[in-house]
Amino acid sequence: MEKRDILLRDLDADGILRLTLNDGARRNPLSEAMLFELGSAFAKAGSDPEVRVIVLAANGPAFCAGHDLKEMTAGRAAPDRGRAYFTKVMTACSGVMQAIVACPKPVIAEVSGIATAAGCQLVASCDIAFAAEGAQFSTPGVHIGLFCSTPMVALSRNVTNKHAMEMLLGGDMISAGRAEDIGLVNRAVPAEALTETTMAMARKIASKSSMTLATGKRAFYAQREMTLAEAYDYASGVMVENMLACDAEEGIGAFIEKRAPHWQDK
């Protein structure tokens, strides 16, 4: 494998795209290069009709150890002590996390190792996450004088305030089982069953209308930022438009006629 292949792409016959972080020797950091590759991959996958579901996995003992602190430290050599460089990297990272949420294709994290700091943020940004029982998670910035403020955004939208603050203020590792308990991951499973579990869910989702999935994902994240009344008003409008779509007409008809639907993805 060439060194530059830090992100592997594999699209199967079911329309499941596996994106695999492949800088395992360095614990898959979110380096400038990795952020660029991830941003490009999600942008391309979002508009590719052949892609129905995205699985984000990793090679090596770590899923993702967060930002590349050696790169960040090197940025301090600039006359502004790194302000412009830090801003560039944080903007790029925030862009990738938002791209995952904005991507019309469902994104599933398959976490086989540790996910720390921005790596934990990466997991929290995905729509669904499965973890091997030996995986661990943390937002450890407080240990080095750097509060995990950007990971906090995704983390606090996945777990309750007190669970998020415990992770952010304490900085300690939590087990996959604990991550399941607090809602950071959907399920912790034996390591040997992780990929099978992830791919079973991916295949189930991929069998649905991609139009319906995109409509639902967009609506889910949009309504969370609204008041209750605004959310119901917005969701009612989405339902009306969805009902008028070809796939809704086909799906409802297939249900009534007790047959399998034939999706047109529109």
KAHU-V91310 format. One line per field, one symbol per residue. psi: psi as a letter, one per 30 degrees, with the letter a starting at -180 (. if undefined). burial: I if it has 9 or more other ideal C-beta (glycine too) atoms within 8 Angstrom, else O. A space follows every 10 residues. Layout:
psi->???
burial->???
//
This chain:
psi->kkefifjkkj kaffgjjjjj khhefghhli leeeeeeeee eeeeefgjff kekkkjakkl fkekgaljfe eeeefffleg ggeeeeeeee eeeeeeeeee efkfkkkkkj jfakjlbfee eeefflekkk kkffllklig effggjkiee eeeeefgell eeeeeeeeee glklleeeee efgelekklk efgeeeeeee eeeeefflkf eeeeeeeeee eeffglleee eeeeeeeeee eeefleeeee eeeeeeghlk ljkfh.
burial->OOOOOIIIIO IOOIIIIIII IIIIOIIIII IIOIIIIIIO IIIOIIOOOO IIIIIIIIII OIIIIIIIOO IIOOIOOIOO OIOOIIOOII OIIIIIIOII OOIIIIIIII IIIIIIIIII IIIIIIOIII IIIOIIIIII IIOOOOOIOI IIIIIIOIIO OOIIOOIIOO IOIIIIOOII OIIIIOOIIO IOOIOOIIIO IIIOIIOIII IIIIIOIIIO IIIOOIOOOI IOOIIOOIOO IIOOIOIIII IOIIOOOOOO IOIOOO
//
